[in-house]
Structures are given as C-alpha cells and as structure tokens.
Amino acid sequence: MFEKLNAVEARYEEIGRNLYDTETVKDAARAAALMKEYKRLTPVVEAFRAYKGELARIEDAKTLLGGGEEDPELRELAQSELDEARQNAEKQAERLRVLLLPRDERDERNVIVEIRQSAGGEESALFASVLFRMYSMYAERVGWKREILYENPTALGGYKEISFLLSGENAYGRFKFESGVHRVQRIPVTESNGKIQTSTVTVAVLPEAREVDVRLDPADLQIDTFRSSGAGGQHINKTESAIRITHLPTGTVVECQDERSQYKNKDKAMKVLRARLLEAEIEKENAARAGLRRQQVGTGDRSERIRTYNFPQGRVTDHRIGLTLYKIDAILNGSLEELIDALITADTAEKLRASEEEQNGNTGL
C-alpha cells in the first residue's frame, strides 16, 4: 500500500507544480482537468501524510521507552504518547482503506430520476408526486439544478410517471441508492372510510450517459412525432412537437413532450434513451461481478420494497440497512442527508469487507 500511496503523493505534488506553470495557466481546459484530479487526490494525500506523521510519533515514543529512561513520569508520558499515536494511526489507515477503494467514475455524473405509479391506483400516483417534491426539495437544499424531462400527470395532481434530470456535484453517487420500490402506508385523501392503505411507487435512478458511453446508430432508431397531451397551452397541443423514440434492437421506448420545441424534446428523449441503455449495461456488469450487489426496481408489488413511509407512525424505514427514522415530515421536505449518508456508509463497509476477503484469499463460501 505504501508504494501505491507514495506514487499518489508524487503525482499530487507534480500536479501542484503544473498548476502554477505559465503554459498550464494559458490552457484553461488542461488547468480544469488538473484541478479536478488535484481535488480528487487531496483527501488521500492528506490522510497519507497524517498516517506517516503518526508512524513517526510511534517510533519516537518507542525510542524513548527503549532508551532506559527511569523517570516514571516520562515513561508514563511516552507510553501515553505511544497509545494515542497507535490509535490515530489505525484511524488514518482505516480512512486510507476507504479512500483507496475502487471508485465508480459514474458517481460524479448528473442523474436521471424516473418515478412511476405502481400498486395502489390514484393513491400511488399521488405519492409519486410526493416523492418528486421530496427529491426536488433535496436538490434545492444542496444547490443542484432540476430539469423535467417527461411527465404524465393525473387529474388529482399525481403522476403516472415523471422523469427529471438533477445536475450537481456527485449527483449519481448520492442518489443511486434510491432505486427500488418505495412503499407508503397512509389514509388516502381519496378514501372516505378512513382506512390505512398500502401503495407503492417505483423509482429508477440512471447516471446521465455520454455519447462515448452509448453509441447510437440512426438506423436503430424509430422516431415518431405526435401532439402533446399534457398542459402547455394551445400551441403545444396544435403542433406535433412531442417525440417518441424506439430503440429497435432492445425495444426501449422513451417519450418527451414537455417542451414546445420538437428539437428540444428530441434532445431530452435522447438523453433518457442513452441513460436507460447505459443502465442496462451497468446491470450486466453488476450481474457478472460476484462481490457487487445492486438494488433492482422490481415489479412494484406491495410485498417488494426498499423503503416504507408510514404516516400514522411518522416513520421512514429503509429495509436494506434496517434504519428507522421518526421524522417523516422532515424527510418528505427534502432532509434526506441522514438516509443517504447511512446508505453510502453501509455500501462502503460492504466494499471494505469484500476487499479484505479478496486480499485474504477468502471467497466467503
């Protein structure tokens, strides 16, 4: 590990020198790329330097203890210094193990979120709008930009389906664990007898794809235009501005009718299509990789869920990590940090366990 970390530190110092080079300053694109790499390496180098500092403290304390010092107070201080340095070194070593885990380069990308009505009829559609509001408020809290790509609203203000793009730092890395079936237990506004109903909504989270990720052959695309059926005024309903794209090899179909411009709708639909095709490739990779577990959207059946929102009890439970928070109002108002951080921590712990098993030659069987 030391050899790898020494190489990382050397690269970090090299970038630092290059950033002040006059030729780099003139090249904005190169400077931006170097700064991005410098920022990514900074926590690793800081932890490594702190780790080396603690190792030096350990050696100093050992030297003092082994030097025949007879003063009880000095020996006690040296022993205390040794114990503290060992604890700190272990903390920094653990931090380094986490920082050196393989990174998913897609974590830094923007994210496309698709929310769909599932079991529960209109109540499911209404809860889809609640989740859309929750994610939108979280995005606003962290300074991300939101752009609606497609929406199919219901008469009561719910959504049969809505997809949107969230643009911001580490958006996919923060949101990827939201994929799955979200279950709600509450008394529906449409229910007259006051009984609690269980409904579900499915959420799919896709990293925004780049053209180099998914190369599309125009011959594989069937593009249809039609009149928008949603809100948007007379113009949007009188012109065939809505776009439907079918990827013939896979049968994947995407629609976009949110914009008045056919060109803009096509651009948005292509973004969604690329993201869905990239997601299919990611699923293939993950299925072939024994150590990597990933939540699937599932069928939307009431028995399937990753998270439950129980309104009568005011609780939200994430079933994958067994976390229950009695703060449903705050969460639905966008306070998702505690849930997201817990899921990321659990995923990191699982990756560390798998990494240690691989290093020890243990298959876990």
PANU-571417 format. One line per field, with one value per residue (C-alpha): residue in one letter; x, y, z. Coordinates in Angstrom, 3 decimals, padded with zeros to 6 digits, always signed. Layout:
N
resn: [a:...]
east: [X:...]
north: [Y:...]
up: [Z:...]
//
This chain:
365
resn: [m:f:e:k:l:n:a:v:e:a:r:y:e:e:i:g:r:n:l:y:d:t:e:t:v:k:d:a:a:r:a:a:a:l:m:k:e:y:k:r:l:t:p:v:v:e:a:f:r:a:y:k:g:e:l:a:r:i:e:d:a:k:t:l:l:g:g:g:e:e:d:p:e:l:r:e:l:a:q:s:e:l:d:e:a:r:q:n:a:e:k:q:a:e:r:l:r:v:l:l:l:p:r:d:e:r:d:e:r:n:v:i:v:e:i:r:q:s:a:g:g:e:e:s:a:l:f:a:s:v:l:f:r:m:y:s:m:y:a:e:r:v:g:w:k:r:e:i:l:y:e:n:p:t:a:l:g:g:y:k:e:i:s:f:l:l:s:g:e:n:a:y:g:r:f:k:f:e:s:g:v:h:r:v:q:r:i:p:v:t:e:s:n:g:k:i:q:t:s:t:v:t:v:a:v:l:p:e:a:r:e:v:d:v:r:l:d:p:a:d:l:q:i:d:t:f:r:s:s:g:a:g:g:q:h:i:n:k:t:e:s:a:i:r:i:t:h:l:p:t:g:t:v:v:e:c:q:d:e:r:s:q:y:k:n:k:d:k:a:m:k:v:l:r:a:r:l:l:e:a:e:i:e:k:e:n:a:a:r:a:g:l:r:r:q:q:v:g:t:g:d:r:s:e:r:i:r:t:y:n:f:p:q:g:r:v:t:d:h:r:i:g:l:t:l:y:k:i:d:a:i:l:n:g:s:l:e:e:l:i:d:a:l:i:t:a:d:t:a:e:k:l:r:a:s:e:e:e:q:n:g:n:t:g:l]
east: [+000.000:+002.893:+004.233:+000.869:+000.423:+003.918:+003.064:-000.190:+001.650:+004.270:+001.540:-000.220:+002.947:+003.562:+000.053:+000.607:+003.701:+001.981:-000.941:+001.437:+003.155:+002.566:+001.730:-000.946:-002.453:-002.878:-004.658:-007.997:-009.109:-005.878:-005.923:-009.502:-008.632:-005.571:-007.540:-010.202:-007.544:-005.821:-009.100:-009.745:-006.261:-006.231:-008.076:-005.907:-002.662:-003.831:-004.720:-001.415:+000.620:-001.319:-000.702:+003.056:+003.063:+001.510:+004.021:+006.837:+005.267:+005.133:+008.828:+009.761:+007.756:+009.289:+012.783:+012.086:+010.680:+013.575:+016.244:+016.458:+014.585:+013.921:+011.799:+008.293:+006.574:+008.470:+007.869:+004.156:+004.054:+005.899:+003.513:+000.522:+002.017:+002.570:-001.004:-002.503:-000.315:-001.234:-004.961:-004.599:-002.537:-005.246:-007.902:-005.885:-005.181:-008.921:-009.573:-006.968:-008.518:-011.844:-010.270:-008.387:-011.475:-012.227:-014.215:-017.240:-016.404:-020.125:-020.686:-019.671:-022.226:-025.612:-028.544:-031.859:-034.617:-037.751:-040.733:-043.680:-047.077:-047.340:-049.701:-052.435:-054.105:-054.590:-053.059:-049.853:-049.875:-050.357:-047.432:-045.312:-045.853:-044.821:-041.535:-040.950:-041.410:-039.083:-036.275:-036.790:-036.512:-033.360:-031.845:-032.634:-031.049:-027.744:-027.687:-028.427:-030.319:-033.524:-034.935:-038.150:-037.727:-041.158:-044.349:-047.694:-049.901:-053.265:-056.393:-055.902:-052.330:-050.441:-048.140:-048.470:-044.858:-042.351:-038.675:-036.234:-032.547:-030.624:-027.358:-024.836:-021.667:-021.625:-025.344:-025.392:-023.134:-025.572:-028.770:-028.025:-029.382:-032.858:-033.561:-036.279:-039.822:-040.957:-043.951:-046.374:-048.850:-051.402:-055.064:-055.590:-057.203:-059.500:-060.583:-063.897:-063.858:-060.537:-058.720:-054.947:-053.922:-050.610:-049.408:-046.127:-044.147:-041.089:-038.020:-035.268:-032.001:-029.794:-026.410:-026.533:-024.904:-022.377:-022.173:-018.974:-020.794:-023.593:-023.107:-026.453:-026.828:-029.537:-030.712:-031.590:-033.902:-037.559:-038.573:-042.267:-043.844:-047.273:-049.320:-048.681:-051.471:-050.381:-050.589:-048.805:-051.384:-052.900:-049.611:-048.294:-051.498:-051.818:-048.339:-046.686:-043.849:-043.872:-041.256:-041.291:-038.039:-037.907:-034.534:-035.274:-032.554:-033.742:-037.347:-036.644:-039.183:-038.871:-041.157:-040.771:-043.452:-042.510:-041.085:-042.831:-039.834:-039.623:-035.826:-035.663:-037.984:-035.813:-032.680:-034.251:-035.569:-032.108:-030.654:-033.139:-032.596:-028.818:-029.203:-031.513:-029.218:-026.222:-028.138:-028.793:-025.042:-024.344:-026.798:-024.983:-021.651:-023.041:-024.660:-021.288:-019.440:-019.811:-018.970:-021.258:-024.876:-027.328:-030.980:-033.390:-036.621:-038.643:-042.254:-043.823:-045.777:-046.750:-044.535:-041.424:-039.857:-036.598:-038.213:-041.518:-043.082:-045.587:-047.647:-049.669:-046.422:-044.458:-041.608:-039.470:-037.734:-035.037:-035.253:-031.844:-029.902:-032.577:-032.651:-035.819:-036.177:-039.188:-039.027:-041.241:-042.206:-038.581:-037.620:-040.516:-039.465:-036.091:-033.986:-032.501:-028.912:-029.152:-030.696:-028.312:-025.222:-026.247:-026.702:-023.319:-021.658:-023.234:-022.140:-018.588:-018.482:-019.628:-016.967:-014.286:-015.386:-015.285:-011.868:-010.439:-011.845:-010.264:-006.887:-007.055:-007.973:-011.317:-014.203:-016.757:-018.231]
north: [+000.000:+002.352:+002.029:+002.991:+005.883:+007.213:+007.249:+009.084:+011.676:+012.170:+012.707:+015.152:+017.217:+017.122:+018.460:+021.190:+022.356:+022.164:+024.275:+027.217:+026.660:+029.520:+027.138:+025.462:+028.797:+029.618:+026.298:+026.542:+023.005:+021.415:+023.553:+022.457:+018.779:+019.062:+020.895:+018.168:+015.480:+017.532:+017.872:+014.120:+013.227:+015.788:+013.697:+010.646:+012.612:+014.374:+011.046:+009.504:+012.364:+012.204:+008.437:+008.898:+011.541:+009.096:+006.384:+008.843:+009.580:+005.846:+005.431:+008.430:+007.072:+003.613:+005.127:+006.990:+003.899:+001.739:+004.238:+003.183:+006.225:+005.633:+008.689:+007.228:+010.392:+010.488:+006.795:+007.295:+010.228:+008.194:+005.272:+007.607:+009.137:+005.669:+004.523:+007.692:+007.552:+003.901:+004.721:+007.670:+005.616:+002.952:+005.622:+007.072:+003.583:+002.860:+006.175:+005.306:+001.880:+003.602:+006.260:+003.622:+001.534:+001.294:+004.351:+004.310:+007.040:+007.462:+008.760:+012.262:+012.427:+014.082:+011.772:+010.999:+010.001:+008.210:+007.880:+005.694:+004.903:+001.264:-000.670:+001.435:+003.323:+007.059:+006.928:+005.577:+008.408:+010.964:+009.538:+009.685:+013.463:+013.471:+011.738:+014.129:+017.061:+015.405:+014.920:+018.414:+019.977:+017.978:+019.147:+022.739:+022.258:+021.081:+023.540:+021.157:+022.136:+020.260:+019.828:+017.923:+015.551:+013.916:+013.990:+012.238:+013.840:+012.662:+014.748:+014.851:+016.186:+012.918:+011.384:+008.193:+008.853:+011.677:+011.787:+014.586:+015.422:+016.530:+018.322:+018.777:+017.565:+013.799:+013.610:+009.949:+008.933:+010.497:+009.268:+005.797:+004.001:+005.489:+002.893:+000.487:+000.180:+002.845:+001.835:+004.265:+003.490:+006.226:+007.173:+008.298:+011.664:+009.749:+007.313:+008.064:+005.321:+006.406:+003.100:+002.971:+001.901:+000.494:+001.641:+001.524:+003.689:+002.617:+004.808:+004.264:+006.203:+006.417:+008.106:+010.597:+008.904:+010.492:+009.859:+007.868:+005.534:+004.632:+004.993:+005.029:+004.032:+006.200:+003.078:+001.543:+004.412:+004.825:+008.432:+009.378:+012.780:+013.405:+016.072:+016.578:+015.507:+017.446:+021.043:+023.707:+025.909:+025.875:+025.837:+022.668:+020.802:+022.035:+021.080:+017.679:+018.725:+015.597:+012.928:+009.161:+007.279:+003.484:+001.747:-001.173:-003.628:-003.522:-002.323:+000.550:+003.372:+006.918:+009.904:+013.617:+016.268:+018.799:+021.395:+023.282:+022.727:+019.377:+019.723:+020.214:+017.271:+015.085:+016.175:+015.312:+011.981:+011.049:+011.819:+009.441:+006.751:+006.846:+006.698:+003.673:+001.821:+002.631:+001.371:-001.912:-002.261:-001.461:-004.168:-006.682:-005.693:-005.981:-009.354:-010.667:-009.304:-011.599:-009.040:-006.255:-006.104:-003.701:-002.996:-003.559:-001.688:-004.891:-005.354:-002.806:-005.432:-004.388:-007.088:-005.668:-002.554:-000.876:+001.789:+002.344:+005.711:+005.127:+008.277:+007.155:+006.352:+009.239:+006.931:+006.139:+002.735:+001.712:-002.077:-002.676:-001.355:-001.645:+002.108:+003.695:+007.460:+009.056:+012.252:+011.657:+015.319:+016.488:+013.717:+014.437:+018.088:+017.141:+016.332:+013.177:+013.596:+011.127:+008.405:+008.918:+009.073:+005.859:+004.023:+005.216:+004.160:+000.698:+000.296:+001.362:-001.132:-003.908:-002.995:-002.977:-006.406:-007.762:-006.172:-007.700:-011.126:-010.888:-009.907:-012.781:-015.249:-015.910:-016.462:-016.103:-019.504]
up: [+000.000:+000.789:-002.751:-004.219:-001.791:-002.461:-006.175:-005.447:-003.338:-006.069:-008.662:-006.319:-005.924:-009.676:-010.357:-007.756:-009.626:-013.012:-011.839:-011.364:-014.719:-017.170:-020.026:-017.891:-016.899:-020.613:-021.289:-019.473:-020.349:-019.095:-015.951:-015.206:-015.707:-013.452:-010.759:-010.836:-010.371:-007.666:-005.776:-006.038:-004.716:-001.875:+000.786:+000.001:+000.341:+003.499:+005.128:+003.999:+005.433:+008.691:+008.777:+008.258:+010.997:+013.459:+012.498:+013.265:+016.660:+017.361:+016.592:+018.755:+021.688:+021.272:+021.231:+024.439:+026.147:+024.996:+025.975:+029.574:+030.834:+034.537:+035.333:+035.947:+034.754:+031.459:+030.872:+031.551:+029.111:+026.481:+026.915:+026.653:+023.500:+022.041:+022.751:+021.291:+018.171:+017.579:+017.812:+015.454:+013.010:+012.901:+012.249:+009.375:+007.996:+008.004:+006.289:+003.647:+003.044:+002.325:+000.096:-001.903:-002.656:-006.394:-007.438:-009.687:-012.189:-012.836:-009.289:-010.351:-013.144:-013.272:-012.634:-014.310:-011.885:-013.102:-010.752:-011.767:-010.328:-009.262:-006.978:-005.419:-008.250:-007.742:-004.271:-005.828:-008.386:-005.609:-003.658:-006.822:-006.716:-003.028:-003.887:-006.790:-004.405:-001.837:-004.359:-005.781:-002.317:-001.558:-004.846:-003.916:-000.481:-001.951:-004.848:-007.708:-010.853:-011.745:-015.260:-016.004:-018.946:-019.132:-017.094:-017.284:-014.599:-013.297:-012.795:-008.993:-009.138:-009.037:-011.612:-013.568:-014.482:-014.223:-015.128:-014.427:-014.589:-011.492:-012.246:-009.454:-007.790:-007.203:-008.072:-009.135:-006.242:-003.780:-005.452:-006.796:-003.733:-004.269:-006.983:-005.964:-004.681:-002.215:-000.099:+001.549:+004.329:+004.988:+004.820:+001.211:+000.529:-001.829:+000.930:+002.633:+005.300:+006.862:+006.398:+006.016:+002.521:+001.344:-002.069:-003.939:-006.311:-008.299:-008.618:-011.177:-010.907:-014.001:-014.450:-017.299:-020.277:-022.579:-026.299:-025.824:-023.389:-025.756:-029.488:-031.264:-034.897:-036.507:-038.353:-034.962:-034.026:-034.904:-034.230:-034.164:-033.592:-032.100:-030.400:-026.711:-024.400:-021.309:-020.224:-022.201:-023.860:-027.326:-029.218:-027.627:-028.417:-032.018:-033.246:-033.339:-031.019:-028.828:-029.603:-029.173:-029.830:-030.090:-029.913:-032.232:-031.054:-027.430:-027.783:-025.366:-025.817:-024.478:-024.887:-024.276:-024.672:-022.025:-024.430:-027.243:-029.490:-031.276:-031.310:-027.524:-026.917:-029.144:-027.278:-023.915:-025.181:-026.455:-023.012:-021.377:-024.017:-023.581:-019.789:-019.966:-022.353:-020.149:-017.119:-018.920:-019.495:-015.829:-014.767:-016.972:-015.392:-011.883:-012.540:-013.712:-010.697:-007.667:-004.979:-006.167:-005.009:-006.548:-005.771:-008.649:-009.289:-009.151:-010.174:-007.849:-005.929:-002.389:-000.846:-002.522:-001.074:-000.194:+001.974:+003.797:+004.610:+007.437:+008.020:+011.115:+012.965:+011.454:+010.487:+007.470:+007.386:+004.933:+004.888:+003.262:+006.257:+008.960:+009.630:+011.022:+011.454:+013.143:+011.123:+008.115:+007.693:+007.557:+005.123:+002.773:+002.882:+001.435:+004.515:+003.023:+004.222:+007.120:+004.945:+002.040:+004.267:+006.066:+002.764:+001.470:+004.755:+004.572:+000.952:+001.834:+004.714:+002.381:-000.179:+002.553:+003.741:+000.191:-000.391:+002.787:+001.895:-001.551:-000.055:+002.432:-000.291:+001.378:-001.046:+001.728:+000.950]
//
